[in-house]
Amino acid sequence: MSDITEQVGALIREARKAKGLSQEELAKLMGVTKAAISGYETGKQNLTVGTLYKVSIALNLPLKISLG
């Protein structure tokens, strides 16, 4: 995947760990599999805006997108 996908995945991993959650716990909160969380965090699975929104809700963090 692209560098941006890997960068976003790293941010998700850091936020998940900061909240003290395992991949399995985050997956349950989001309604996805642990494998999906692993894919997001490693940048091997593309993220949609909808998925990013689910991450933000599950981690109780704001989702901010800037295009300029």
N, C-alpha and C positions, 0 to 999 in steps of 0.2 A: 504494500500500500504506500501511500504518499507520506512525506514527512509530516504534513499537517495532521493526518490521521493518527500517526504515532504520537505526536505532541498532545493532541486531544486525549488520546488513550492514557498517556502518562498523567495528565491532569485529573482524569477520572480516578485512576489508581491512587494518586496522592489524596484526593478528596475522600475516597472510600476509606482509606487507612486512617485518615485524620478523624473520621467519624467512628472508628473502631469496628468497622464491619468487614466480614469476610466476603469473598466473591459470592459464595452461596447465599449469604444473607441479603446482599444487594440484589442478586438475581431474583430472589423471592419477592422483595419489595417492588421490583420492576415487572414481575410476571414473565421473566425470560429464564433461560437456562444458565447454569454456571459457565458452560462453554461459551455462551454468547458474551458474558462479562469478560472472560479471558480474551476473547477475540477483540472486543472493544479496547481493552487495556493495552494489548500488544500491537494494536493497529492493523491486525489481520482481518478485521471485519469492519466494513464501512458503517458509519453512523448516519442516520437520518436526523433531521431536525426534531422529528417526533421522538426518536430515541434519546436525543440530548435532553429534551423536555422531561422524559421519564426519569432520566438520571438526576436532573435538578430537583424534581419532586421527591424522589426517593432519598436524596441526600440533604434535602431541605436547604438547597442553595439556589440563588438566583441564576437564571440563564441570561447572559448578556451577549448579544451578537452585534458587531459593528462592521459596517461596510465602508466606512470612510471617516 
